[in-house]
Amino acid sequence: MSCSLIQKYNVAGPRYTSYPTVPYWDEASFSVQQWKQSLKRSFDESNTTEGISLYIHLPFCESLCTFCGCHKKVTKRHEVEQPYIQAVLKEWELYCQLLGDTPQIKEIHLGGGTPTFFSVEHLQQLIQGILAKASIAEGHEFSFEGHPNNTTKAHLQALYELGFRRVSYGVQDYNENVQKAIHRIQPFEHVANVTKWAKEMGYQSISHDLVFGLPFQSLEDVLKTIDLTNSLLPDRLAFYSYAHVPWIKGNGQRGFKDYDVPKDDLKRTLYEEGKKKLLAHGYHEIGMDHFALEHDGMYQSFKTGSLHRNFMGYTSSKTQVMIGLGVSSISDSWYSFAQNEKVLEDYYARLENNEIPVFKGHVLDAEDLKIRKHILNLMCTFETSWSEQAMDFPERAEVIQQLVEMQQDGLLQIEKDRIVIAEQGKPFVRNICMAFDLRLKRRKPETQIFSMTV
């Protein structure tokens, strides 16, 4: 890839797990009552046909990983587990009362934090409590994030028996100096063990998360990490760019200096050369920053055009309703977004008052819904169209004009009623989506609030 293109398009921009992005939510006109109404509407429209998704945020970690941008609470006190499980089940009960009919659960994802911080017994209590008030949809997919250092055979077996068939392990990088800098020490043997156990038990999709652009990381480190990963043959991979946002995450990303972090041409080389090696190992590029083997469900959904993207990232199947349970979780009814209290004590207090613990959100207007579809199309299929009147919008000509230069640079092709992203343009998909982001263009941030796009 041309260095000049990297320099030209490497700007701060959203990752587009939603549209509008969280900094552009209209919080002033949002109310919890609006959220409840939109959720009930969406649930009634879609529960019997496609089911719902649940994202459950388990925020506790025993130590702080300095590369992490997630909402977490660092503690070694495991007595925090039981009160938290009870609170999440209380929140689920409040939602079930609101929804009325029995939810059909299509997806469950346990994220964090560190879900395997919790004991086997508490995870069983959580999932059994969730499923006691729901039915399981056909073709369901239950997944969780496992920390290679504390995921046990008992964790894997218990969740397998509860219907979980997907697990993702955070690997990041195997170089010891990089691991020390990000405070995430985990030998290859730990990852090998948990991957082997999951395969032996019958997990159908095992994923490893790799990160490029970490402090002190070299090209040799990235390529060695990918070779070691390939020796374990996970079914899918996330190959993420490290988001260096210390102005947001405070001391959590100050375990190293800014100049220790690879930037610009070097950082993009880490991705490009890493991608070449992944493709050589038989992985296929899926959407943005994801790769999968041909038998994996994510590859199959990408090929059939059913790949979806939400606050959990890419997912093999779409549900119109995604309910986020737990502190800081974000829910999506398609028509609106809602985020839970970020402070644990505030989250508990709202539940003690029998309140759904949402503290902010956004109701999508007609324009938002159109733009959201275009950005989802670009993120999931690398193209979008306005051939149907319902997908056209007044600012389309301005958006197309903004994309002309990208076409001249070979990043995309503008056709009569659609845009197709070229192979060379895939690394710049965030930039292309920004051309459609009307809210961002109308109110450009005065300070940097997003990570760099390249």
C-alpha positions as a printed NumPy array, in Angstrom:
array([[  0.   ,   0.   ,   0.   ],
       [  1.229,   3.47 ,  -0.857],
       [  2.741,   5.378,   2.065],
       [  1.221,   8.559,   0.652],
       [ -2.273,   7.052,   0.928],
       [ -1.641,   6.152,   4.555],
       [ -0.449,   9.665,   5.336],
       [ -3.39 ,  11.162,   3.467],
       [ -6.163,   9.129,   5.083],
       [ -4.753,   8.419,   8.541],
       [ -7.099,  10.688,  10.49 ],
       [ -9.1  ,  10.297,  13.677],
       [-12.384,   8.51 ,  13.009],
       [-15.052,   6.227,  14.505],
       [-15.005,   2.401,  14.37 ],
       [-18.745,   2.443,  13.584],
       [-20.099,  -0.193,  15.923],
       [-23.119,   2.109,  15.782],
       [-24.536,   5.04 ,  13.875],
       [-24.812,   7.647,  15.193],
       [-21.622,   7.037,  17.157],
       [-21.873,   7.526,  20.92 ],
       [-20.349,  11.071,  20.998],
       [-23.128,  12.169,  18.606],
       [-26.076,  10.782,  20.5  ],
       [-28.779,  13.376,  21.144],
       [-28.971,  12.818,  24.883],
       [-30.994,  15.962,  25.568],
       [-34.094,  14.642,  23.789],
       [-33.731,  11.063,  25.049],
       [-35.731,   9.528,  27.882],
       [-35.835,   6.067,  29.411],
       [-39.535,   5.948,  28.567],
       [-38.712,   6.448,  24.878],
       [-36.189,   3.643,  25.122],
       [-38.768,   1.308,  26.644],
       [-41.308,   2.128,  23.942],
       [-38.865,   1.585,  21.091],
       [-37.627,  -1.66 ,  22.614],
       [-41.161,  -3.019,  23.038],
       [-42.008,  -2.032,  19.46 ],
       [-38.911,  -3.722,  18.065],
       [-39.356,  -6.814,  20.237],
       [-42.949,  -7.249,  19.055],
       [-41.777,  -6.936,  15.433],
       [-38.916,  -9.406,  15.59 ],
       [-38.959, -11.772,  18.574],
       [-40.905, -14.586,  16.915],
       [-39.024, -14.354,  13.606],
       [-35.391, -13.852,  14.583],
       [-35.162, -13.724,  18.384],
       [-33.04 , -11.318,  20.419],
       [-29.384, -10.96 ,  21.368],
       [-28.04 , -10.472,  24.872],
       [-24.713,  -8.862,  25.67 ],
       [-23.781,  -9.366,  29.32 ],
       [-20.953,  -7.205,  30.636],
       [-18.878,  -8.808,  33.404],
       [-16.549,  -5.961,  34.378],
       [-14.121,  -7.394,  36.918],
       [-10.418,  -8.019,  36.22 ],
       [ -7.701,  -9.071,  38.641],
       [ -5.168,  -6.785,  36.94 ],
       [ -5.203,  -3.857,  34.521],
       [ -4.144,  -4.437,  30.908],
       [ -2.846,  -1.077,  29.743],
       [ -3.914,  -1.559,  26.096],
       [ -7.561,  -2.045,  27.081],
       [-10.293,   0.44 ,  26.226],
       [-13.147,  -1.426,  27.937],
       [-15.119,  -0.463,  31.034],
       [-13.659,  -2.569,  33.829],
       [-13.167,  -2.687,  37.589],
       [ -9.871,  -4.068,  38.852],
       [-10.096,  -6.135,  42.035],
       [ -8.878,  -9.397,  43.517],
       [-11.908,  -9.621,  45.824],
       [-14.065, -12.401,  44.431],
       [-16.827, -11.724,  46.921],
       [-17.985,  -9.085,  44.39 ],
       [-19.235, -11.88 ,  42.11 ],
       [-22.481, -12.897,  43.797],
       [-23.954,  -9.378,  44.266],
       [-23.172,  -8.6  ,  40.629],
       [-24.832, -11.78 ,  39.334],
       [-27.925, -10.971,  41.394],
       [-28.011,  -7.429,  39.981],
       [-27.787,  -8.63 ,  36.367],
       [-30.577, -11.144,  36.946],
       [-32.659,  -8.384,  38.529],
       [-32.098,  -6.232,  35.435],
       [-33.132,  -9.148,  33.197],
       [-36.292,  -9.607,  35.272],
       [-37.195,  -5.934,  34.741],
       [-36.734,  -6.33 ,  30.99 ],
       [-38.812,  -9.513,  30.904],
       [-41.641,  -7.694,  32.683],
       [-41.444,  -4.916,  30.095],
       [-41.347,  -7.239,  27.075],
       [-44.339,  -9.298,  28.173],
       [-43.947, -12.317,  25.887],
       [-41.224, -14.91 ,  26.432],
       [-38.   , -13.778,  24.732],
       [-36.414, -16.114,  22.194],
       [-32.682, -15.821,  22.681],
       [-30.665, -16.077,  19.468],
       [-27.342, -14.845,  20.82 ],
       [-25.652, -14.497,  24.188],
       [-22.216, -12.979,  24.504],
       [-20.351, -12.692,  27.803],
       [-17.89 ,  -9.808,  27.566],
       [-15.81 ,  -7.798,  29.946],
       [-13.719,  -7.153,  31.856],
       [-12.846, -10.792,  32.33 ],
       [-15.855, -13.152,  32.261],
       [-13.68 , -16.01 ,  33.526],
       [-12.895, -13.913,  36.628],
       [-16.208, -15.388,  37.802],
       [-16.391, -18.87 ,  39.264],
       [-17.948, -21.729,  37.337],
       [-20.832, -21.821,  39.81 ],
       [-21.615, -18.132,  39.406],
       [-21.526, -18.31 ,  35.606],
       [-23.892, -21.288,  35.756],
       [-26.199, -19.339,  38.086],
       [-26.158, -16.39 ,  35.673],
       [-26.938, -18.327,  32.491],
       [-29.473, -20.633,  34.121],
       [-31.222, -17.555,  35.543],
       [-31.314, -15.911,  32.112],
       [-32.613, -19.01 ,  30.339],
       [-35.24 , -19.7  ,  32.994],
       [-37.221, -16.725,  31.668],
       [-36.611, -17.35 ,  27.944],
       [-36.688, -19.904,  25.167],
       [-33.71 , -20.657,  22.937],
       [-34.072, -19.756,  19.253],
       [-33.164, -22.175,  16.511],
       [-29.594, -21.734,  15.311],
       [-28.606, -19.885,  18.475],
       [-25.016, -18.826,  19.09 ],
       [-23.696, -18.432,  22.637],
       [-20.154, -17.106,  23.077],
       [-17.824, -15.81 ,  25.755],
       [-14.463, -14.127,  26.132],
       [-11.95 , -16.282,  27.976],
       [ -8.706, -15.106,  29.545],
       [ -6.03 , -17.723,  28.732],
       [ -4.527, -17.382,  32.209],
       [ -7.664, -18.186,  34.204],
       [-10.011, -20.096,  31.884],
       [-10.241, -23.602,  33.284],
       [-11.493, -26.872,  31.844],
       [-14.389, -26.537,  34.284],
       [-15.3  , -23.102,  32.825],
       [-15.302, -24.492,  29.305],
       [-17.236, -27.631,  30.204],
       [-19.91 , -25.842,  32.238],
       [-20.579, -23.257,  29.536],
       [-20.545, -25.944,  26.844],
       [-23.261, -27.803,  28.723],
       [-25.28 , -24.563,  28.812],
       [-25.154, -24.273,  25.012],
       [-21.999, -22.215,  24.417],
       [-20.126, -23.195,  21.254],
       [-17.956, -20.108,  20.668],
       [-15.066, -18.816,  22.721],
       [-12.6  , -16.011,  22.013],
       [ -9.232, -15.673,  23.688],
       [ -7.332, -12.413,  24.007],
       [ -3.8  , -13.088,  22.79 ],
       [ -2.555,  -9.647,  21.659],
       [  1.139, -10.548,  21.113],
       [  3.564, -13.227,  22.34 ],
       [  6.641, -11.025,  22.744],
       [  7.513, -10.739,  26.439],
       [  8.568,  -7.071,  26.228],
       [  5.267,  -6.152,  24.581],
       [  3.357,  -8.179,  27.165],
       [  5.168,  -6.406,  30.018],
       [  4.394,  -2.999,  28.515],
       [  0.662,  -3.759,  28.286],
       [  0.662,  -5.641,  31.609],
       [ -0.699,  -8.817,  30.031],
       [  1.734, -11.651,  30.741],
       [  0.505, -14.923,  29.274],
       [  2.76 , -17.644,  27.876],
       [  1.952, -19.355,  24.585],
       [  1.453, -22.592,  26.52 ],
       [ -1.575, -21.116,  28.329],
       [ -3.219, -20.166,  25.03 ],
       [ -2.367, -23.562,  23.557],
       [ -3.944, -25.359,  26.509],
       [ -7.255, -23.476,  26.506],
       [ -7.519, -23.743,  22.708],
       [ -6.877, -27.498,  22.842],
       [ -9.421, -28.027,  25.624],
       [-12.115, -26.122,  23.724],
       [-11.485, -28.143,  20.565],
       [-11.597, -31.431,  22.458],
       [-14.909, -30.493,  24.09 ],
       [-16.528, -29.687,  20.747],
       [-16.53 , -25.884,  20.579],
       [-17.373, -25.086,  16.967],
       [-15.698, -21.693,  16.683],
       [-12.575, -20.702,  18.576],
       [-11.281, -17.183,  18.043],
       [ -8.02 , -15.449,  18.942],
       [ -7.769, -11.671,  19.269],
       [ -4.485, -10.226,  18.009],
       [ -3.506,  -6.558,  18.204],
       [ -1.047,  -4.637,  16.038],
       [  0.487,  -1.277,  16.884],
       [  1.215,  -2.144,  20.524],
       [  4.107,  -0.447,  22.361],
       [  7.561,  -1.825,  21.45 ],
       [  5.972,  -4.167,  18.871],
       [  8.048,  -4.95 ,  15.774],
       [  7.159,  -6.567,  12.46 ],
       [  9.035,  -9.674,  13.585],
       [  6.833,  -9.825,  16.698],
       [  3.617,  -9.651,  14.675],
       [  4.703, -12.304,  12.175],
       [  5.915, -14.649,  14.922],
       [  2.653, -14.201,  16.813],
       [  0.668, -15.06 ,  13.675],
       [  2.802, -18.171,  13.029],
       [  2.315, -19.353,  16.606],
       [ -1.41 , -18.627,  16.303],
       [ -1.606, -20.597,  13.076],
       [ -0.023, -23.597,  14.803],
       [ -3.166, -23.721,  16.978],
       [ -5.483, -23.11 ,  13.98 ],
       [ -8.28 , -21.054,  15.57 ],
       [-11.402, -20.89 ,  13.392],
       [-11.453, -17.111,  13.271],
       [ -9.252, -14.181,  14.199],
       [ -9.629, -10.547,  15.062],
       [ -6.555,  -8.554,  14.005],
       [ -7.197,  -5.189,  15.606],
       [ -5.411,  -1.886,  15.51 ],
       [ -4.412,  -0.776,  18.999],
       [ -6.454,   2.332,  19.776],
       [ -4.081,   4.695,  21.539],
       [ -6.468,   7.034,  23.339],
       [ -4.785,   7.942,  26.661],
       [ -6.763,  11.22 ,  26.791],
       [ -9.882,   9.067,  27.279],
       [ -8.532,   6.166,  29.311],
       [ -6.261,   8.132,  31.602],
       [ -3.497,   6.279,  33.416],
       [ -4.576,   2.959,  31.937],
       [ -2.672,   3.736,  28.742],
       [  0.237,   5.524,  30.361],
       [  2.321,   2.448,  31.189],
       [  4.549,   3.508,  28.293],
       [  5.427,   6.64 ,  26.35 ],
       [  3.694,   7.871,  23.203],
       [  6.906,   7.383,  21.214],
       [  6.969,   3.678,  22.203],
       [  3.86 ,   3.081,  20.067],
       [  4.337,   2.245,  16.333],
       [  2.757,   4.908,  14.126],
       [  1.886,   5.756,  10.53 ],
       [  3.845,   3.742,   7.923],
       [  5.314,   1.31 ,  10.446],
       [  1.962,   0.583,  12.035],
       [  0.329,   0.016,   8.656],
       [  3.201,  -2.286,   7.641],
       [  2.454,  -4.405,  10.709],
       [ -1.088,  -4.863,   9.43 ],
       [ -0.308,  -5.349,   5.745],
       [  2.424,  -7.925,   6.324],
       [  0.38 ,  -9.628,   9.025],
       [ -2.593,  -9.796,   6.669],
       [ -0.454, -11.369,   3.928],
       [  0.639, -14.08 ,   6.332],
       [ -2.924, -14.725,   7.509],
       [ -4.127, -15.082,   3.913],
       [ -1.209, -17.41 ,   3.195],
       [ -2.33 , -19.559,   6.135],
       [ -5.787, -19.965,   4.58 ],
       [ -7.708, -17.267,   6.438],
       [-10.152, -15.022,   4.55 ],
       [-10.634, -11.321,   5.267],
       [-14.084, -10.628,   6.701],
       [-15.365,  -7.075,   7.036],
       [-12.896,  -4.87 ,   8.903],
       [-10.05 ,  -6.41 ,  10.946],
       [-11.516,  -9.94 ,  10.973],
       [-10.392, -13.191,   9.355],
       [-11.908, -16.671,   9.275],
       [-11.339, -20.129,   7.842],
       [-13.803, -21.27 ,   5.19 ],
       [-15.762, -23.609,   7.474],
       [-16.425, -20.912,  10.092],
       [-19.884, -19.388,  10.404],
       [-18.544, -15.853,  10.059],
       [-17.046, -16.644,   6.65 ],
       [-20.292, -18.305,   5.562],
       [-22.373, -15.295,   6.631],
       [-19.965, -12.941,   4.852],
       [-20.344, -14.941,   1.636],
       [-24.164, -14.944,   1.846],
       [-24.373, -11.242,   2.758],
       [-25.889, -11.88 ,   6.204],
       [-22.946, -10.586,   8.243],
       [-24.028,  -8.008,  10.825],
       [-22.216,  -5.477,  13.013],
       [-23.273,  -4.057,  16.364],
       [-21.76 ,  -3.072,  19.702],
       [-20.427,  -6.635,  20.08 ],
       [-18.547,  -6.271,  16.766],
       [-19.219,  -8.546,  13.816],
       [-21.769, -11.297,  14.267],
       [-22.887, -14.128,  11.992],
       [-26.579, -13.311,  12.197],
       [-28.652, -10.184,  12.66 ],
       [-31.179,  -9.593,  15.404],
       [-33.16 ,  -6.382,  15.507],
       [-33.033,  -6.325,  19.316],
       [-29.85 ,  -6.463,  21.364],
       [-30.232,  -5.978,  25.106],
       [-27.134,  -5.098,  27.085],
       [-27.132,  -6.276,  30.691],
       [-24.643,  -5.148,  33.321],
       [-22.792,  -1.972,  34.157],
       [-21.967,   0.253,  31.12 ],
       [-23.664,  -2.14 ,  28.646],
       [-25.23 ,  -0.654,  25.523],
       [-28.565,  -1.867,  24.128],
       [-29.909,  -1.478,  20.598],
       [-33.569,  -1.706,  19.537],
       [-32.675,  -0.626,  15.971],
       [-34.809,   2.469,  16.542],
       [-32.82 ,   3.656,  19.563],
       [-29.7  ,   3.051,  21.659],
       [-29.443,   3.044,  25.444],
       [-26.433,   2.788,  27.747],
       [-26.443,   1.597,  31.348],
       [-24.887,   3.444,  34.241],
       [-21.081,   3.294,  34.033],
       [-20.416,   3.515,  37.779],
       [-21.075,   0.228,  39.571],
       [-22.633,   1.846,  42.632],
       [-25.021,   3.871,  40.444],
       [-25.953,   0.728,  38.528],
       [-26.785,  -1.073,  41.781],
       [-28.744,   1.911,  43.13 ],
       [-31.006,   2.113,  40.075],
       [-31.802,  -1.592,  40.312],
       [-32.551,  -1.34 ,  44.018],
       [-35.192,   1.225,  43.021],
       [-36.603,  -1.271,  40.484],
       [-35.454,   0.935,  37.593],
       [-33.923,  -0.24 ,  34.333],
       [-30.434,   1.275,  34.84 ],
       [-30.198,   3.269,  31.591],
       [-28.65 ,   6.723,  31.985],
       [-28.275,   7.955,  28.401],
       [-29.24 ,   7.071,  24.845],
       [-30.347,   8.199,  21.418],
       [-33.544,   7.836,  19.402],
       [-32.77 ,   7.455,  15.695],
       [-34.668,   9.711,  13.301],
       [-35.51 ,   8.791,   9.688],
       [-32.204,  10.148,   8.397],
       [-30.225,   8.234,  11.029],
       [-31.881,   4.973,  10.013],
       [-30.939,   5.435,   6.345],
       [-27.355,   6.414,   7.078],
       [-27.053,   3.559,   9.552],
       [-27.998,   1.081,   6.813],
       [-25.436,   2.532,   4.399],
       [-22.652,   2.353,   6.986],
       [-23.621,  -1.204,   7.967],
       [-23.553,  -2.203,   4.302],
       [-20.096,  -0.72 ,   3.817],
       [-18.769,  -2.319,   6.993],
       [-20.246,  -5.767,   6.316],
       [-20.299,  -6.144,   2.511],
       [-17.906,  -3.423,   1.27 ],
       [-20.621,  -1.833,  -0.867],
       [-23.89 ,   0.065,  -0.57 ],
       [-26.677,   1.129,  -2.903],
       [-29.394,   3.754,  -3.155],
       [-31.254,   2.059,  -6.039],
       [-34.303,   1.812,  -3.779],
       [-35.967,   5.117,  -2.961],
       [-35.988,   4.2  ,   0.733],
       [-32.166,   4.305,   0.747],
       [-31.789,   7.678,  -0.959],
       [-31.26 ,  10.904,   1.011],
       [-30.951,  14.623,   0.135],
       [-27.218,  14.892,   0.864],
       [-26.285,  11.949,  -1.366],
       [-24.78 ,  14.168,  -4.099],
       [-22.511,  15.826,  -1.524],
       [-21.436,  12.446,  -0.171],
       [-20.634,  11.178,  -3.67 ],
       [-18.651,  14.326,  -4.415],
       [-16.588,  13.742,  -1.29 ],
       [-15.857,  10.179,  -2.463],
       [-14.623,  11.211,  -5.949],
       [-11.079,  11.753,  -4.702],
       [-11.113,   8.323,  -3.042],
       [-12.186,   6.861,  -6.395],
       [ -9.273,   8.65 ,  -8.073],
       [ -6.987,   7.087,  -5.447],
       [ -8.289,   3.619,  -6.353],
       [-10.115,   3.008,  -3.063],
       [-13.617,   2.558,  -4.468],
       [-15.779,   2.602,  -7.573],
       [-18.731,   4.972,  -7.871],
       [-21.435,   3.504, -10.093],
       [-24.859,   4.794, -11.141],
       [-26.668,   3.775,  -7.969],
       [-24.052,   2.186,  -5.74 ],
       [-20.524,   2.337,  -4.332],
       [-18.189,  -0.661,  -4.27 ],
       [-15.03 ,  -0.606,  -2.151],
       [-11.965,  -1.893,  -4.008],
       [ -9.48 ,  -4.328,  -2.487],
       [ -7.047,  -1.453,  -1.958],
       [ -9.793,   0.511,  -0.227],
       [-10.678,  -2.082,   2.435],
       [ -8.159,  -0.743,   4.982],
       [ -9.823,   2.67 ,   4.562],
       [-13.417,   1.545,   5.113],
       [-13.71 ,   3.787,   8.19 ],
       [-12.73 ,   6.802,   6.085],
       [-15.318,   5.883,   3.448],
       [-18.009,   5.55 ,   6.111],
       [-17.081,   8.988,   7.428],
       [-18.193,  10.478,   4.107],
       [-21.711,   9.224,   4.925],
       [-21.579,  10.349,   8.564],
       [-23.797,  13.424,   8.362],
       [-23.762,  14.082,  12.094],
       [-19.965,  14.081,  12.183],
       [-19.781,  16.466,   9.216],
       [-22.269,  18.889,  10.734],
       [-20.468,  19.049,  14.075],
       [-16.803,  18.211,  13.772],
       [-15.141,  17.599,  17.14 ],
       [-12.975,  20.388,  18.503],
       [-10.661,  17.893,  20.225],
       [ -9.621,  14.366,  19.299],
       [-12.274,  11.895,  20.465],
       [-11.59 ,   8.933,  18.125],
       [ -8.564,   6.741,  17.432],
       [ -6.71 ,   6.986,  14.104],
       [ -8.323,   5.19 ,  11.171],
       [ -5.236,   3.549,   9.655]])
